[in-house]
Amino acid sequence: MDNASRVRIWVNMLAKRHTWSSTMHAGAQADALIAGFHAGGDAAVGAWMCWPNHSALRGGPVSRRLTDSERSKPSRRGLIAKMSWKKDEDTDELGALMNLDHSAVLQEARMFNQTPIRPRQSRLLLAKILFLLYRGDSMSTNEATNLFFSITKLFQCNDMSLRQMVYLTIRELSTISEDVIMVTSSLMQDMQPKSEITYRANAIRALCKIVDPSMLSGIERFIKSAIVEKSPAIASAALVSALHLFNDAKDVVRRWGNEANEALNGKALSQGPSFFGRSSSTNQVVSTSNIVQYHAMGLLYAIRQHDRMAVLKLVQTFSGQHKSGGSSWMGGSGATLRSNMAHVLLIRYAVRVMESDASLAPQLHTLLEEWIRHRSDMVSLEAARAVCQLQGASGKQLTSAVNALQVFLCSPRPTVRFAAIRTLNALARTQPEAVQPCNVDMEGLITDSNRSVATFAITTLLKTGNEASVDRLMKQMQGFMAEISDEFKAIVAEAVRSLCRKFPAKHGVFLAFLASVLRDEGGFEFKRSAIEAIVDLAKHVPECKEAALAHLCEFIEDCEFTKLSVRVLHFLGEEGPQTARPTMYIRHIYNRVVLENAVVRAAAVNALAKFGASAAADAALQQSVRVLLRRCLDDREDEVRDRAAWALRMTGDGAMRGKYVRDDSTFALAVLERKLVEYCANPAAAAAGSFSFEGIPRISRAQEEEMRDRARVETMDAVLTGSAISAPSKQAGGGGGGGDASAPGTPAAGGAAGGFVDAFEQQAQYAAKLNAIPELAAFGAQPLVSSCAAADLTEAETEYVVRCIKHVYAGHVVFQFDVTNTIPEQVMEQVEVVMEPEDGGSGLEPVVVVPIPELRCNEPGSAYVAFERTDPASFPTAAFGCTLKFVVKECDPATGEPMEGDDGFDDEYSLEAADLGAGDYMLATYIPDSHSVWEALGTAGEVVEVFALAAFGSIEACVASVAALLGMCPLEGALTPKSKAAHQAVFTGKWMGAAKTVARTRMTYQKGAGVTMELAVRSEDPGVSELVVAAVA
């Protein structure tokens, strides 16, 4: 008997037992399960086995235990076992399924137009159509439309299992068919309250998939009724459909908040009948899964996510249920939350509230500690994970979370052990001392049968252990490297990389381990991680540099990955010339020119050029390199020949060597890539001239390395936490903008190069936004000089939240005010900011005011005020008093629509002052070789001033404040003093994007006297030096 026959028997048996009506309320995954059964063979078994927690479904919604007689029948389990095909036996049958002919299936679809309807044949044909769609076959719009309307004729048949397949198929075809709205009447009929539960739930999902958002109000009452339905199948279908609709129809879905809240607070229902049985009532399917609460919680948060107080109230409502009796924490109602998955969502929402309002952190942390002791492992693990990921959590706060995770390490369930050890591994990266109490338990997991758990255990021990335990742990890790996947091998390599800096004395052990894993089989990501670990070791441990370079030379002799070969060749070109025997590496590099592909050959030519241009190269070495480069002139690839010709020219010219090879700066590659894409996509720009490097920021090699490390850490965080990392929104740094070889913004404390380049990207977005406003578009004829960091003009808890961003053009200054209305009962119209200089005359003339036409609750908008500099040669600074003026109208909180007949009234709100300082005219720019530039500027334009800054209690606070005032780019180490008593810092920038400016500071600190600072400024424009010094005065 072939697989197709087995599946037919399986389907008929389930149909006779009316199984479809009780199983399909589980949603789209259940629909896919039926499609798999009809598809046959591997698709049937795979659909069942890949269903999340499929074993739990047997005891889940509408479930019952099998009787002894039913358990003795071999039909169900026997058929599944028989369908577990073997490749060598069923290859032909699977091939027939995989080789379905697109045209033949469409021809066969004529069956849908025949009468009478044949349910079984129609189900099998629908399964074939779904298989084609899931396989990725494309259908033309005409084919899909004809097929769609042929399938709708099957609504005339009341066969339950056929109707299930019809729902699923029309949902898949709706995205590529035309006029799909015509099927609305059939779906509306199935959505009636007296319809079968299976009909109603699936009709809701299908209709919400095909309905146009503008027509959603026509079916709104059906959805709202379904959300509060007693049947979990119908309620979940409506809630999930609402979540899908939310992005396209926010205003309509927001009106369903009361129904979602009612579903969230609904009472639990008692246990229902069997999974394979049928409900005694067509209008109620009983469930103990409480999945409705999970979906309702998600929808309610989507509706209220921008209202911080509403989210806080949601957390308060369910915060007291862990206590026996009494009111909940912070006065919440203590409503019962029975769904563990909903509880997990509540924990995540509580953490977001803590991140947005630090004043609530202590109370919410107490609540998280209560949740850590929850009876459900899922909830307890999520709470412990949340505490471990809190920024700035103290050791005392981490104790309860670590203790709970330590208990989970001994769980008999591998999934629980894995979740616990992965959380501890992520915590050990930042606070290894907090994880050390778990070392004994983690030692026992090294031999765990689950190699993923063992990998995390040993890498965590490497982070928390001491130098004496390194040898033993590395030996144990070497033993099971062949048994784990490449993903976990990469994690091991990253752990070894971090240890290289922690225990530099053990570099021999680390290097031997990394070299051995490079010789093993593995994928690109694993090998890349090992290469980067060796590179990091060579950079930070000079004693092992030559040994590390030797291992890298050995690796590229037989490397199957072009990108890794290029990476190694680049590193050899950077570090090889500084070693005692550079000729040893030249031989390996030139071998790549002879043996490798064009990309690797071009990289090898660049590496040879760096050896010839090195300051440490003697005449004999330079001549040898030039001989090798001449041989490359005969290469068959243009790229290789061009690079060789350039290298020969460069190595023979001392000035070019200093400009191209010894330069310590480079372009920010992300920005350069974006500019090149824009240039290539704009034919007019290409016709106007060659690509210009104006506006591309330059960064130091150290900053580039810092950015690379930051990206690597974020990637590893995503792996260790099991989810993608969402970086917080970035704002442009103070005082920077477009211009020649420059980037906007002053990096945050710590000298993060990533913030420096991110600010440039932010400014590009600002420039595009400003150019799109007709009143401000004329300013865009000249480049935007700088965009400053956002400054808060109100407290975060006030009813109106306002932030100010300053944009400086060649002749204008634009103030952007981002306004948020947090009052649900009112809508604001004609919102504008009135600015008055506090000193009476600022040298700025107001020219444009752009108000916000309408501002609804939690929908931020931007108002603009533009000033023109009356004297182009002057750069005025001033403090502006700001007042927010607007018209207030009452509105419906559910919809945000103003009340009819309400003309509103004028109102105003006082804001904090907005300051325009000298640093706002400065373009933060990295200037390579700042010492030479300082000397070249000379003393003619130098201004020196000494300041007594008694208000600062440390050099760190002083240098951070000075960096913000100057609006300049801090060079390496400027923001991270190594001494508490004295510090020197250098800042570079371009005044108005043109005049190079360098500032040097020398600071000393004495307890009781504060900081004494000497500031010296040199600029190409002598007047600029005085303005910069005045910014600090």
N, C-alpha and C positions, 0 to 999 in steps of 0.2 A: 504494500500500500504506500503510495507516495505522500509527500507532505501535504499537498493540496487536499487529498481525500481525508487525511487525519484532521486537518483544520475544519473541513466541512462538518465532520462528525462532532467536533468540539463546539462549533458555532450552533449547530442544530440542538445539541444537548442543552446548551445554556439558554437558547431561545425558548425551548419547551419549559424550562424552569423559570421563565420570566426574569432572568437575571439582569437583563439590561436595565430594566426600570429601577432596580435598586442600586446598581453600581455606578450609573452615569452621573449621579449628582456630584461625584468627586471632581468633575471638571474636564478640562481639555486633555489632561494626561490619560484619563480613562478613555476618552475618544481615541487617542493615539493607540491605546491598548487594543481596542477593537480593530483598528486598522491593521495592527500587527497580526492579530489572529486571522484576519481575512487574507493578509498578504502571504502567510504560510511560512513554515520552516523557521529559519533563524529570526526573521522579523517577529514571529509570534512569541517565541521564547524570550527574545531580547526585549520586546515591549513589556512583558510581564516582569522579567528579572530586573530591568532598569527602572521600574517604577519605584520612586523613593519610598523606602520602608514598606516594601510590598508585603512582607510578612505581617506587619502590623495591621494591614488592611483587613486581614482575616478576622481581626478582633476589633476593627475600627467602626466606622459609621455603618449603621444598619447591619450589624454582624450577629452571628450566633454560632455556637459550637456545633460541629458535625456529630450526628448520632453514630453509634457503633456500627450500624448497618451501612451508613453512608461511608464511614471511614474504611470499611472492609472492601468497598468497591474500588477496583483499580482504575476506574475510568479517568478521573481527573489527574491524579499524580502520575498515573501510568502514561497517559497521553502526553503530558509535559515531558516526561522522561524520554518517550519515544521521539518527540520532536527535537530533542537535543541532538542534532545531526552531527555527523563526523564529516570532515572534509573529503576523505577518500571515498565515502559512500554516496554523498548527496551533492557532489560538486555540480553535476548536470542539472539537478533540480533547482539549486540555488542560481545557477547560471541562467536558467529559463526565466526566473523571477527578475534577475538583474538586467536581462536583455529584453525587457518589455519594449515593444515597438510603439512609439508615440502615435503614429498615424493609425495603426491597427486599433489601438485603444479608443481613439476618437471615432473611428468607424463603428466600433462595437457599441458606442454610446447611443446609437440610434435606437437601441433597445428601450431607452427611457420613454420614447414616444409611442410604444406599442401598448395595446390594451388586450387583455388585462395585464396589470403590472405583475412582474415575477419578482417577489421580494428577495429570494436567495440569490438569483443571478445578478440582480441589481446591486445587492450588497457587495458581491465579489468584484463587480465592475467598478464600483465606487472606491473600493480598496486599491484597485489598480491605478485609478486616477490619482488618489492620494499618494501612492508610492511614486508616481512620476513627479508629482509636485515636490515631495520631500527629497527626491533624488536630485532635484535641481533642474529638471527639464523646463524649458521655457515655452510658454504658449502665447500666441498672438492675441491681441485684444478681441479680435473677431471670433477666434476659436473659443476663448474663455467665455465670452458672452453667450454664444450659442449653447455651449455646454452647460453654463449656469442655468439658463432658462429651460433646458431639457430636464435638468435635475429637479427643478421646482415642480415639475409635473408629478413627481413622486410623493408630494404632499397629499395626493388623493388616496394613498395607501396608508392604513393605520398600523402597519407592522412596526412594532416598537424598535427593534434592532435596525431596521431599514431607516426609520426616522432619525436615529442617532447618527448614522453615516451621512444622511442628507445634511443635517446641521453642520457637521464637521467639514464636509466638502464645500458647502456654499460659503462658509467662513474663509476657507483657503482661497476660493476663486474670487471672492469679493474685491480683493485688492487689484485684480487685473481685468475685471469685467466692467462693462458699462451698464448703466441703468439698473443697477442691482437693487435700487430702492423699490422696484416694482414688486419684490417679494415680501414687502413689509406687511401686507394684509394677511398673508399666510402665517407669518411669524406672530403677528398680533393676535391671531385667533388662538395660537398655542400658548400665548401669555395670559389668557383669561384665568381668573382665580379657580374656576372649576376644572381646568385642564389637569392632565396627569403631571405629577411632579417632574418627571423626566422631561416631558415636553416643555414645561414652563421654564425650567432652569436653562435648558439648552437654547430655547427660543430667545431668552434674555441675552445670553452670550452672543448668539448669532446676530441679533438685531442691533445690539450696541456696536458690533464690529462693522456693520455696513451703513448705519445711519449717519447722515451728515450732521455735524454739530449744530448747524442752524435749525435743524428740524427736531432737535432733541426735546424741546419743550412739549412736543406732541405726544411723546411717550413717557414724559416725566412722572405722571401719576402712577403708571405701571411699575416703574423702577422704585419709586418711593414706597409703594405698597409691598413690593417684593423684598426690600431691605428689612422690613419689620416682620416678614413672614416667619411663622413658627418652624417651617421646614428649613434645616440648615443648608440643604442643597440649593434651594431657591434664594435664600438670603445671601449665601456666599457668592452665587452667580451674579447677583445684583451688585454686591459690594465690589467684587473684583472688576466687573464691567465699569463701575463708576470710577475706579482707580485708573483704568485705561482711558476713560473719557476725560479725565480731569485736565490733562495737558491741552486738549483742544476746546474744552467748554468749561472753563473754570467758573464763570459766573453762574452757570446753571447747576453744576455739581455742588457748589458752595451752599445752595439752598437745601441740600439733602443732609446737612449737618445734624439736625435734630433726629432724623431717622437713624443715622449712623450711631448717634449717641444712645438711642433706644436699643439698637441691636447690641451695642457694647455692654449695656447694663441689663440685658434680658436674662431671664431665669433659665437654669439648666433643665434639660429634658431628660427623662428617664431612658434606660437602655431599650433599644429597639430590636427588631427581628434580625434574622440572619443576613449575612452579606449576599448569600445566594438565594435568599427568600424574597418575599414581597411584602411591602407595608400593608397593614390591614386597612389603612385609610389612604385614599388617593391624595389627600391634602396635608399629610403629615408624615415625614420620615424622621424618626427620632435618632439623635446622634449624641454621643458622649465625647466627641473630639473637641468641642468648643472652638472649632475653626472659625466660626462666625465672629467671635471676639477678636481673633487675630486680624481678620480682614477689616473689621469695623475700626479697630485701632489704627490700622494703616491709613484708611480713608479719612478718619477724623484728623489725624496729624497732617495729611496732605492739605486738608482744608484750612487748618489753623497754623501751619508751619511758620508763617511770617508774623504771627502774633505771639510774641514771647510770653505775655501774661496768660494767654489761652493755653499754651503748651504747659506752662507751669501749673495751671489749674488742672489740666489733664493728669499730670503727675501727682498732684495733691489728692485727686479724687480716689486714686487706687493706692495711696501710700500707706494707709493704715490697716490693710487687710492682714498683714503678718502678725498683728497684735490681736489678742483675744478680748473682744469687747472694747467699748470706749470709742472715742472719736479718733480719726486718723491724724497723722502728722500734719502740722500746719493747718489744721481745721478742715481737712478733706473729709468727704462723706464716708470713706472707707468701703466703697463699693467692692463687690467680690469679682476678682479676676481669676477665672478658672483655667484659661488657656496658657500653657507655659510659653508658647511662642509669642502670645500677646505680652506676656510678662517680660520677655526678652526685648521686645520693642520698647516697652515702658522704661527699661533700664537705659537704653540708648537715648531716649528722649530726655531722661533725667540728666545724662552726661552732657547733652547739648545745652540744657538750661544752665548747668554749672559753667560751661565754657563761655556762655554769653553774659552771665551775671556772677561775678566772683563773690558777691555778698551772700549768695545762697549756697556756696560750696560747702561750708561746714555742716549745715543741716542735711543737704543731699548726700554728703559723704556718710553721715550716720545712717541714712536710709539704705545706701548701698551695702553697708556692713550688715544690716538686717537681711537684705536679700542674699548675701553670701551664705547665710544659714538657712536658705530656703530648702524645702524638702525635695525639690526637683533638681537633679544634677544639671539640667540645661540652664535653669535660672541661676543657680549658684555659680556655674562656670562663667556665665556672661557677666555677672556682677563682679566676680574676681578679675576677669579680663578688663572690665571697665576701670576698676581701681588701679590696676597695673599700668594702664595707658594714660592715666591722668597726668597732665603736665605739672611738674613740680610737686608731686606727691611725696610726702615725708616718709621716713622709714617706719614711723609709728603707724601711719595710715596704711602702709603696705603689709603690715604684719598679719592682719586677719585674712587678707587675700592670699598671701603666700601660705599661711597655715591651711587654708581650705584646699589650695592646689596641691599641697603636700599630701593631704589625705587622698585626693583623687589619683595621685601617682600609684597608689596601691590598689586601684580599682581593678576588678576582674575583666572589665570591658575595655578592649583596646582603644575604642574611640574616645573614651573618657581619659585614658592615660595619654593619648596623643594630644587631646585638647589642652590638658594641663601642662604637659612638658613643653608644648609649643609656646604657650603663654609665658612660662618661666624663661624659656630661651630668649624671647623678645625682651623681657624685663632685664635679663642678665646683660644685655648689650649696654644699658645705661646705668643700672644699679646692681652690679654683681654681688655686693655685700648683702643685699636684701634676700638674695636667692641662696646664699651659702648654707643656711639651716637645712636645706633640702638635699645637700650633697650626698648624704648617706642613702637616701631613697633613690636618687638618680643613679648612684653606683649600681644598684640592683637592676636598673633598666638597661644597662649596657648589653646585657645578654638577653634582652626581651626578644621573643619570637617575632614580633613586629619590627622589622628593620627600620621603619620610619621613626618609631618611638626610640629605638636604640640610637639612631643618628642624632636626633635632637638631644637625647640624654648626654651623649658624649661631647657634643659641641657646647652644651650648656656647662658641663663640668670644666671644659677647657676655659670658659670665660670666668668661672667662679673659683677655680682651683688656684694653687700656687705653683711656683716654678718647679718644685720637686716632683709634682705629679704629672708634668708634661710628658716625660719620656714614656711612662706607663700608658697614659691615655692615647698618645699617638700610636703606640704599638697595637693597642686594641682596635683603634680606628682603622689601621692598615689592614686588619684581618677581615673586615666585612665590607670594604669598599666595593668589592666586586658584586655584592649582593644587593646593593641599593640602586635606585634610579639616578639618572643624571641630575634631576632636580635637587635631590638630597646631596649628591656629590658636590654640586655647586655651593650648597649651604656649608658643607664641611670646608671647602676651599676658602669661603669667606670667613669662617671661624678661625682658620689658621692664619689668614691675612691679618685679622685683628690681634691675634696673639703675637705676631711678629713685632709689633710695636710695644706690646706689654712686657714680653720677655725677650729682649734682643740678644741676650746671652745664649739663648737656645736656637739661634739662627741655623746652626748646622742640622739640627733635627728637623726643623720646618722645611729647610731647603731640600733635604733628602726625601722627605715625604712628598713634597710638591713635584719634584723631578720624577719620582716613581709613578705618580698618578698621571703625569703627562705621557708616559710610555704606554699606559693602559688604553683600552678602547673607550670611547666616550663621544658625546655630542659637542656641538659648538659652544653652548652656554657653559658647560662644565669645563671645557678646555680654556675658554676665555677667562673664567674665574680663577683657574690655576695660574694662567699667565699673568693676570693682574696681581695676584698675590706675590709671585716671584718679582715682578717689577716693583711693587711696593717695598718688598724686603730689600731689594738692591738700593732703593732710594734712601731708606731710613736706617740701614745698617751698613755703613761703608765697608766693614770688615769682610762682608760676603759678596760685595759687588761683582768681583771678577768671577767667582764661582757661579753666581746667578747668571751672568752673561754667558758663561760657557754652557750652562744648561739650556739657555734660550737658543744658542747657536745649534746645539744638538737637536732641539725640537724642530727648527725650521728646515733641517735637512730632510725631514720626512713628514711634512705638515700637509694635511688634506684640506685645510681651510684657508682660503686666500686672505680673508680679513685678518686672521691671526698672524699670518706671515707678514703682512703689511705692518701690523702693530709691533711685532718684534723687531722688524727692520728699522722702524722709526725710533724705537728705544735704543737700539744698538747705535744708531747715528747720533743720538743725543748723549749717551754715556760712554760709548766706546772710545772716542778721541781723548777722554780724560784719564784713561787707564794707563798703566805703565807699558803695556805692549799692545798698542792699537792695531798693529799689522796682523795679529792673530785673528781679529774679527773681520778685517778686510777680506780675508780669504773666504770666509763663510758667506759674506755679503755678495762677493762677486760670483760665487757658485750659483746664487739665485738668478743672476743676470743670464747665466748660461743655460740653466735647467728649467726655469719656471715660466708661468704665463706672463702676458703683457703687464697686468696690473702689478704683480710682484716685481717684475723687472724694473718698472718705473719707480717703485718704492726703493728698490736696491740702488738705483742711480742716485736718488736723493740722499740716501744714507752715505754713499761714497763721497758725494759732494760735501757733506758735513765733516767728514774726515779731512778732506783737502783744505777746507776753509777754517779748520780749528786753529785757535791761537797757539795751541800746544804742538801743532804739526811742524816738523822741521822741513828743510828744503828737499831732502831725499824722500820723505813721506809724501809731500805734495807732488813731487814729480811722478812717483809710483801711481798715485791716485789719478793723475792726469792721463797717464798711459792707459789705465783701465777705462777711463771715461772716453778716450778716443776710440777704443774698440766698440763702445756702445753706439757710436755714430753710424754704424752699419746695420743696426737692428732693423728688423722688418716692420716694427710698429712705430708710427709717427710720434706717439706720446713719449716713448723711450728715447728716440733720437732727439726730440726737442729738449727734453730735460737734460740730456747729456751735453748738448750744445750750450745750453744756459749754464750748466755747472762748469764747463770749461771756461766760459767767459767770466763767471763769477769768481772762481778760484784764482784767476790771474789778476784780479782787480781788488786791491785792499779796501777801497771805499764800498764796493758792492758786497764784499764779505761782511762788513760791519752792518750793512743795511738789511741784508736778506737772511743771513745765517746766524749772526751773533745777536740779533735783535731779541730782547727778552719779552716782547709783546706779541700778541696775535689778535686776530679778529674774533669777536664773539660769533661762533659758527652758527648758532640758531638764528641770530639776527641776519647774518650774511645770507643764509639759505632763504629766509623769507624774502629779503630784498631781491635776490636773484630770481625767485619764482615770480614775484610781481613784475620784474623787468621782462622776463620771457613771455609772460602772459599779456603784455601790453605792446602790440606791434608799433604803436605810435612812439613809445619810449625808445624802442630799438631803432626806429628810423631817425629819431632825433639825435642820437649819438651813442657812444659806447657806455658801458656800465660805469657808474661813478661810485667810489667808495665813501663819498660824503654821507655822513649820518650812520656809518657802521661803527659801533663802539669797539675800541681796542682794550684788551685786558692783558694782564701779565700772565706769564706761564703758571705762576703760583695760583692765580685766580682761576685759570682754566682747570687746573688740577683740583681745586676746591669745588668747582662746579661739577666736575666729573664724579668726585667722591660723594657729593650730595645726591646726585642722581642714582648712584649705586646704592647708597643707604636707603633711599626711598623705595627702590626696587626690592631690596632685601626685606624691608619692613612689610611690603605687600606680601611677600612669600611667607614670612614668619607669622604674620597675623591672619593669613588666609583670606585677605580681602584687599581690594585696590585702595591705595592711599589717596585720599582727596586732600590736596594741598589747600590750605586756607587762602582766601582771596588776598591778592597782593595789591598793595597800593604803591603808586610811584613815590620814590624817595624824594627827599627835599632837595630842591635846587638842581635839577638837571634836565636835559632835553636833547633834542636832535642836534645835528651839526656835524662838523667834520670829525671823523674818528672819535666819536663820543657817545656817551650814554647818559640818560637822565638819572637823577636820583642820587642821594647819598646812601650807600649801603648801610644796613643796620649794624649795630654794634657787633663786633666780631669780624668785621671785614668781609662779609659774605659776598663773594662775587656774583652768586646767583641772584641776590637782590639787586645788584647793580645792573645786570642785564635785563632782569625782569622789569625794572623800572623803565627801561628803554622800550620794551614791548608795550608796557602800559601807556607810555606817552604816544606811541603809534596809534593805539586805540583812541586816545583822547583826540588826537589830530583828526582822525577820520570822523569822529562824532561831531567835533566843532565845525568841520567843513560841510557837514550835512545840514547845518542850521543856516537858513538863508541870511539872517541878520549878521551872522559871524563869518560867512563864507568868504567875504572880501579879505579878511585877515589872513586866510590861508594862502594868499599869493606869495607870502614870505614864510619861510619855515618856522615852525613852533620852536622857540629857543629852549624853553624849560617848562616842565609840569611838576609842581611841588606835591609833597605828601599831603594827604587829606588831614585837616585839622577839625576836631569836634567843636562846634559852637554851642552845643547843648549837652546836658547829661543824658546818658543812655536810657534812663527811666522816665524821661519827660514825655508829654503827650505828642510833642513835635520834635523829631530828631533831625538835626541839621549838621552837615559837614561841608567844609569849604576846601576847594582845590584851586590853586592859582596857576594860570597859564600865561606865560610871557612871550609876546611876539616882538618883532623889531621895533614897532612903534605903538603897541597897545598892550594892555594887561587885562585879561579876562578872569573874572571870579566866577567859579562854578559852585553853586550851592545844591547839594543833594539833600532833598527834603523827604521825610517819611512821616505820614500821618498814622498814628497808632490808635485813634479813636474810632471804633466800628460804627458808631451812631451818626457820624457826620462825614460829609465830603467837602473838600476845599476846592475853591475855584479862583482863577486869576491870582495864583500864588507868586509873589515877587519879594525880593529883598531890597530894602532901601538902605543905601550906604552913605554915611557922612564922615569925612575925615575929621578926626578929633582935634587936629592942630589948626583947622581953618583953611589952610591952603597947602595942598599936597603936590602940586605940579601935575596933577592928573585931572582930565576933563571927562565926565561921563558922556558916552556917546550912544550906547545901546543897552536896553533892558529887555530881557526875554523872559516872560513869566511862564508858569506852568498852567495850562488851561484848566485842567481838572486833576485832582489828587485824591484818590480813594484810599481807604484804610490799607496799610501795609503794602502799598504799591509805590515804590520810590519814584520820584521825578526830579528833574534838574532845572533850576532857574539860573540865568546868567546875567551878570552886570559887566559891561566892557568900558574901560577907560582908555583915553588916548593921552600919551605923554605930550604935554604942550611944548617941551623943549627936547628935541631928539638927542641932544648932547648931555642931558641930565638924566639921572636915574633916581627918582624920588623914592623915599621910604616913608611910610605913614601907618598909623593905626586907624581903622575905620569902625565907627559904631554901626551896628547892623540891626535892623528891625524887619521881622517877617510880617508882611501884610497879605491879607487874603479875604475871601468871602466864604462864610460858613453856611452850609445848608444841611438840614437833617436828611438822613437817608435810612433805608431799610438795611439793618445790619446783615441780613442774610444775602441780599443781592448787591448792596452797595449803590443802588439806584436812588437818586434824590427824590424826596417826597414831592408829589404833584402840588403845584400852587405855592411852594416855598420859594420866595425870592431871596432868601438868605440875608445875612447882615455882615457888615464889614468888621474885621477883627485884626488885631496885630499881636505880635509876640516878640519880646526882646531877646536878642541873641548876644553872645559874647563878641568881643571885638575881633576883627580880622586884620592881621598884621601883614604888611608888605615890607620885607627886609632886603638888605643888600644881597644876601645869599640867594634870593629868588632870581636874580639876574645872572647868576653863575651857572655855567654848564659843567656838571661834574664829568671830568674827562681824565682817563688814564693817559699820562704822558710818559712814554718810554724814556729811560735814562734821564731821570729827573735831575740828577746831579749835574750832568752836562748842560741841561737846559737852565738850571739855576746859575751856573757860571756864565753862560752865554747872555743871560738877561742883564747881568752886571748890577752895579750898585746905583745906577742913575735912577732907576724906578723903584728903589727899595724903601720900604717904610718899616721901622722897628719900634715896637711899643712893649712896655712891661706892665702887666696887670696883677693886682693883688686880689685874688678870688677867694675870700674867706668863707663864702657860703658853701663851697664844695668840701665834702668830707673825704674825698678820695680822688686820686688821679683818674681812675676809670670814669667816674661821673663827669669830671671836668672835660676830658677829651671827647666824650660822647656829646656833650653840650656844644663844644666848640665845633665839632664836625657838622652838627645840625645848623648852627648859625652861619658857617662859611658856605655850606652847600657845595663842597668840593669833594673830590674823590680821594679817600684815604689810601695811601700806599700800604704795602704789606707790613703788618705789625703795628700800624698807627693806632688802631682801636683796641689793641690788646697789650697793655703795659706789662712788662716782665718784672718790674720793680715797683714797690709801693711808695718809694721815696723820690724817684726821678724817672723821667720819661721824655723821649723825643719822638715827634711825629711829623710826617710830611704829607701835605695835601696838594693835589693838582687840579686844575680846571681851566675853562676858557670863559672869559667874561663875555656875555652875550654871544657865545659860540664862536668867538673870533680871537680875542687877545689871550695868549697863553699866560697863565698865572700859577705861581708856585708859592705855597705858604709853609713855613717851618716853625714849629713850636718846640720850646723847651720848658718843661714843667718840673717843679719840685714841690714836695708836700711836707708840711710840718704840723704835727698835732696841735690844735689850738689856733694856728695861724692860717690854716687852709692851704690853698694852692697858689703858688706864685708862677706866673707864666710869661715867657718872653715870646712874642709873636713877630716874625719877620716875613714880609710879603714882597715879592718881586713880580713885576708884570710888564708885558710889552707896552701897556698903556700906563704911564706913571700915575694918572689920576685914579686908576682902578685900585692900586695898592692902598691908597688912603681910604677908599670906600670899604675895602675888605677889612681893614683894621677897625674902621668905625663901626662895623657890624658887631664886633665883640665888645666895644667900649660901652 
